[in-house]
Structure formats: structure tokens, C-alpha cells
Amino acid sequence: QVQLVESGGGLVQAGGSLRLSCAASGRDFSINRMAWYRQAPGKQRELVAVITSGGSTNYADSEKGRFTISIDNAKNTVYLQMNTLKPEDTAVYYCTAFLAQAMAVKSYWGQGTQVTVSS
């Protein structure tokens, strides 16, 4: 059984920074790609950024230049560095991992971590 554990959320003032982490634990898997999504109150969950195990990245337009996704394959951990945060970045941030297991790719979700940006 694979688990994703997120950390690093919290309350920050506008213009501040936070770094989210998400560690995958379990047995017999390799990372295909990992991503961060977020869901604000009353809104649909949306993609923030995605990274492959090889380091290729893609970002939502609104986060380009402010957020940086990175991965440590040795630790099975993905990070999201968020700078110049805005009140509209307030949301629950979810980590998802697409893992290769037994000749198939399976997806897993973390429990979410709250990010609140005050104005």
C-alpha cells in the first residue's frame, strides 16, 4: 500500500513564501510523475504543477514564475516552492503521484494541506 504524506502548509502574509513537501512511502514502486493540485472553497480542483521522474515540468499559467516544483527521486519526495503568494492562492493543496507498479501505472492522492494567504 502506498501512502502520500504532505507537509508545509500554513498561514502566511501576502508576498510571503511556503514550501510544500509530499513523500511517497510503500513498496515496489517507481515514480512516473508527481503533481500538485489545489482546491479553493467553492471551486473545482485545479492543476498547479507536474513533474516527471526525469525532471520535466509543466505549470498552470497563473503560477509560472512564482511556483517551482522539484523532485528528489531518492527520497520519493516532491516539493512545491511557492513565492510571492497572493490571497487567491488560498486553497487546500493536494499531492498526487502516478506510480509504476506491477506493469501498470496507478495514481494516489495525499490528504491535502491547507495554505492560507492573508492580505
C-alpha positions in Angstrom: 0.0 0.0 0.0 1.4 3.4 -1.0 0.8 6.5 1.1 1.4 10.1 0.3 2.1 12.4 3.2 2.1 16.2 2.6 3.5 18.8 4.9 4.5 22.5 4.8 1.1 24.3 4.6 0.2 27.1 6.9 -0.8 30.7 7.2 1.4 33.3 5.5 1.0 37.0 4.6 0.7 38.1 1.0 4.1 38.3 -0.6 5.5 35.6 1.6 6.7 32.1 0.7 5.9 28.5 1.7 7.5 25.2 0.7 5.2 22.1 0.5 6.6 18.6 0.6 5.0 15.3 -0.3 6.6 12.0 0.4 5.5 8.7 -1.1 6.1 5.6 1.0 5.4 1.9 0.4 6.9 -1.0 -1.5 7.7 -2.0 -5.0 7.0 1.2 -7.0 8.8 3.7 -9.1 7.7 7.2 -9.8 6.3 8.0 -13.2 5.3 11.6 -12.3 4.1 13.6 -9.4 1.9 16.7 -9.3 0.3 19.3 -7.1 -3.3 20.3 -7.3 -5.3 22.8 -5.3 -8.9 23.4 -4.4 -10.2 26.7 -3.1 -13.6 26.9 -1.3 -16.4 26.6 -3.8 -14.1 25.9 -6.8 -13.0 22.8 -8.7 -9.7 21.2 -8.0 -7.1 22.5 -10.4 -3.6 21.5 -11.5 -0.8 23.7 -10.1 2.3 21.9 -11.5 3.5 18.5 -12.6 7.0 16.9 -12.7 8.2 13.7 -14.2 10.8 11.5 -12.6 13.2 12.8 -15.2 12.6 16.4 -14.1 10.4 17.7 -16.9 7.9 20.2 -15.5 4.7 21.9 -16.5 2.9 24.7 -14.7 -0.5 26.3 -14.7 -0.2 29.8 -16.3 -1.1 31.6 -13.1 1.8 30.0 -11.2 4.5 30.4 -13.8 7.4 32.4 -12.4 6.1 32.2 -8.8 6.0 28.5 -8.0 8.7 25.9 -8.6 8.1 22.1 -8.5 11.1 19.8 -7.9 11.6 16.1 -7.1 14.0 14.1 -5.1 13.8 10.6 -6.6 16.0 9.1 -3.9 13.5 10.2 -1.2 10.4 9.7 -3.3 9.5 13.3 -2.5 8.1 16.2 -4.5 8.3 19.8 -3.4 6.4 22.9 -4.3 8.2 26.2 -3.6 5.7 29.0 -3.6 6.9 32.6 -3.7 5.1 35.9 -3.8 2.0 34.3 -2.5 -1.4 36.0 -3.1 -4.7 35.7 -1.2 -6.1 33.9 -4.3 -3.6 31.2 -3.7 -5.5 30.2 -0.6 -6.6 26.6 -1.0 -6.1 23.0 0.1 -3.1 21.7 -1.8 -3.1 18.1 -2.8 -0.2 15.9 -3.9 -0.8 13.2 -6.4 1.6 10.5 -7.7 1.5 8.3 -10.7 3.5 5.2 -9.7 4.6 2.3 -11.8 3.6 -0.9 -10.0 3.5 -4.4 -11.4 3.5 -3.3 -15.1 0.8 -0.7 -14.5 0.7 2.9 -13.6 -1.5 3.7 -10.6 -2.4 7.1 -9.1 -2.5 8.0 -5.5 -3.6 11.2 -3.6 -2.5 12.7 -0.4 -4.8 14.0 2.3 -4.2 17.7 1.4 -2.5 20.6 3.3 -4.1 23.9 3.9 -2.5 27.1 2.6 -3.9 30.4 3.7 -2.6 33.7 2.4 -3.7 36.8 4.3 -3.9 40.2 2.7 
